[in-house]
Each structure stands twice: as structure tokens, then as C-alpha cells.
Amino acid sequence: MMLYDKMTINGMTVPNRLVRSATWEGLASAEGFVTPALEDAMLELADGGVGMIITGHMFVAEQGRAGERQLAVYADEYISGLRSMVKKVHERGSVIVAQLAHAGGQAAQAITGMPALGPSPFARKDGEFCQEMTENDIDNMVNAFQQAASRAVAAGFDGVQIHAAHGYGLSQFLSPHINKRKDMYGGSFENRMRPLVRVYEAIRREVGDKYPVTLKINCEDYAEGGLELEDSASVIQGLEMIGLDAVEISGGLLTNSPSKSSVRVGRFDTPAKEAWYREAARVVRERTKLPIILVGGIRSFSVVEGLLAEGLIDFVSMSRPLLREPDLLKRWAAGDLRRAECISCNKCFGVLYNNEGYFCPVAQSELAELAESAAAGTSS
């Protein structure tokens, strides 16, 4: 059972190969502070045996905030709460990595009171157009990532992950579908990659060589004229050459259809329908020796073990399945190898957007039905 092997990433020992992929929990305070509810969600994952927990996307700059109740790391005042959460996760035996993110042109203008800034103007999810970043704005973004990494170290996180996927800030720069700049940050592949390289180098200067710095990136944008696999593999290869420690492969933009997004809807109920980015991982594996973390539609123990046994990837990453079953790893270890119970319906987003909490409404409904049935049986 290779899933239960210990692994090491630049000195960070992970007790097994299961990763909780960054997931917006919607449990931070309105200002972005850690709350008891957020701590409880992290501890539930740790108690469930998840080897590496990656936080929900933490905004590194107020102007780069993506939405409500999002965890913040843009000021020193957030360190204390983060440190408390990290300490409790460590006491449960898991490692925890801070995902650092800037929403770019998809930032929540209504919350920040500031214009959303992207590589060039493009239509946002709400139909409005963002403004173009100046070179000074890009410098500020790079500095924000650097300072956020310093705070992550101060809070005790085991590593950081740079969020360059799903159509957020750095992903926007990488994507020719979005980035229409004519200066040193647009046009050629090297230019579009430059902001990400600058962010990585700034973080590395801040945290040193012995601290894990990882990346989450789209293998493809799945949009006309978007980032394609060859360029994505080249980004990974280029960052490996300057010291990147691991990469998580995902795909899709915020504006994609449900069938091409990073949180696809459907019943992925056979092994053939799982692991959406499997072939992308195969291409990346041929180009790099970096530890590869694969997310996207993985639901079955047999698929997990097959990917690991083939040597295609080093870690399996999940999001929605661990929202429904934070103890999935323990269930499998106990011999119950049924596939994850998540049906990929995205109803969890509904309760999040409505500020009703962080849970699977399908599972809650099923429990309510069982309770009603039991009550009916008792009364009869």
C-alpha cells in the first residue's frame, strides 16, 4: 500500500502520500483571521491521517483578495492565529503548507474597495473588466509574496505553495488567453513566465535553500489560446533548475465551463473517468525529477495505487472527497476500499457561498434521512 509510505520534500517529512489540495474553506473571519471553526476543519483532516494539508488560498495582498472569509497572510497581525493553528496540526502528526495567492484581475473589488489588477484588461467572472497592472504594481505583487512567505515561516508552516493555477494572478500572466501585454511581462513564453520566476526567486531569497517551496500550476487552461501542456512543462522544468522543490498539477480557469474547470461536475464513477490530468503528469514526469503531486478527479484506492506504482506521481491530492470524508485514508487502511463517497456535485460550494459553513450537504441530507428512518422505526 504505497499510499502509506513516508516521503520527504527538501527536509520536510510527510507521513504518507495523501495531500489535501488547497480548498477555500470560507471559515476565516471577515478580516481573514483564523477562527476556531477553521482550526477544527484543519484538525479534522489531521485526525483523519492526511499527510500534508495545504491551506486554502491565503491572500498575500489586500488588493489580491479573492473573496469573503478567505484566510489572510498580508500583515504581521495574522501570524499569531496562524501559528496556533499550525501548532495544533503538528500535534496531530500532519504537516501543513501555506498556499500563497494573489487573485490578480479576479480580485473581489466589492470587498477590497480597490480595483482588480490583472496582466491586461479581461472580462472577469462578474462580466466587468479588470485594470492592467503597471510595472510598479507587479513589483508590489512580487514583494507581497516574499513578505507573505516570511510570515508563513514565522507561523511555523512546513513549507509554502505558490498558487499559479485556475486563472488567479500568476496563472493569468502565464496564459496567452488572458495576458495580452506588449512589455517584458507579455508576449513570449519567457516574458509571461517572468512574474512567476520573480515571485519564486523572491520567496527563495526570503526562506533560504532548506525550506520547501512548491508550485501549483495548470497543465492546461482548457481555453482557446490558453496555456498548453508543453509550456506548462517548460515552466516546471525551468523552476526546477533554479531550486523548486515539488509541483502540484491541476488545470482549468475560473471562467471555464463545468466540464473543463478544476472542480468538474459529474459522476466519475469508473477508474477510466478518474485522474483527469494523468497524461499531463506523464509528460511532466518525462521532463522533471521533481516530486509530482496530482489532483483532479481521483476517487478510487485502485487508481491511487496504480498511479503511485507506475511511478507517474509521488503524491495524490484531493479536495472535495476530503471535505466529505476527512478520514478517507483511515477507512481505506481499515480495509474498506470503496471509492470516495464524494459524487462531484459541487453542492458544497452552495453552502460556502451562502455562509452556511464548510460541509457536504449531500452527506448531511443522507444522515438526516437515516435519522428520520430510525425514528420512524422506533415509533412503529
Secondary structure, 3 states (H helix, E strand, C coil): CHHHCCEEECCEEECCCEEECCCCCCCCCCCCCCCHHHHHHHHHHHHCCCCEEECCCEECCHHHCCCCCCCECCCHHHHHHHHHHHHHHHHCCCEEEEEEECCHHHCCHHHHCCCCEECCCCECCCCCECEECCHHHHHHHHHHHHHHHHHHHHHCCCEEEEEECECCHHHHHHCCCCCCCCCCCCCCHHHHHHHHHHHHHHHHHHHCCCCCEEEEEECCCCCCCCCCHHHHHHHHHHHHHCCCCEEEEECCECCCCCCCCCCCCCCCCCHHHCCCCHHHHHHHHHHCCCCEEECCCCCCHHHHHHHHHCCCCCEEEECHHHHHCCCHHHHHHCCCCCCCCCCCCCHHHHHHHCCCCCCCHHHHHHHHHHHHHHHHHHHC
